[in-house]
C-alpha cells in the first residue's frame, strides 16, 4: 500500500504537541523519516542528536496545535 506521507507528517506533528514541555520542546519518539520530513518543512529543529526531545520552530508550534485540534479535538456542543 502506498502511504500519504503528508498526512502521516500532519498526524505526527499534531501528536508531538501532546508531548510539549518547556514551552517549545517535545519528546521525539516517532518515526525518523517523518521527523526528518518535519525538519525539512521547517516545523522542528534537526532531530538528529543525543537529546530525547526536539524543539519546535514558531511555525511548527502553531501548526502542531492547530492540527491537534483539527484532527483529534471534540466538536463544541
N, C-alpha and C positions, 0 to 999 in steps of 0.2 A: 504494500500500500504506500502511495506517495503521501507524505505529510506536508501540511501547510506550515512552514517554519515561521511565518509572520504571526500566525495565530498562536503557535506554541510560545513564541517570544512574548506576545502580549500577556498570555496567562502567567508565564514565569515572572515577568515584570510586576504584574499585579500581586502575585504570591510573595515576591520579595518584600513588598510593602508590609506584609504580615510580620516579618522578622525585623522590622525597623527598630533601631536603637541608636542612642547618641545622636538623635535628630536627623542624621543623613547616612547611617550605615545599616547594612542588612546582612544576615548570615548567608553565605554563598554555598548553599547545599543543593544546587541544581545542576543539570546537565551542562558540561563545559562548553559544548558547541553553542548552546543557547546563550550562555553567559558571554561568550566571545562575540556573538552577534549583537547582543545588547550593548557591549562596549563599542563595537563598530558603529552602532546607531547613535552613540553619544549619550546613552542613558545612565551608564555606570562607569566608574574608573576601571582601569585594567584589572581584571580578576586574577591574573597570574601572580602568584606570590605565596608567602607563608601565612599571611593573615587569614583568619577564618571568616572574615566578613569583607564586604566590598562597599565602596562609597558611591552613593547616588550623585549624579550631577543635578543641578537645579531643575532642569527639564525632566530628567528621569524621575525625580521625586514627585513632581506634579503629575506626570503621566502615570506613574505606578499607582498613585492614589485614585486618579480618575478611572483607570482600568479596574482596580479592585472594586470600586463602587459599581461600575458598569457591568462587569462580568459576574460578580458574586453578591452584590447588595440586594437587600429585600426592598421591593417597591413600597413607597409610602402609602399608607391606607388612611 
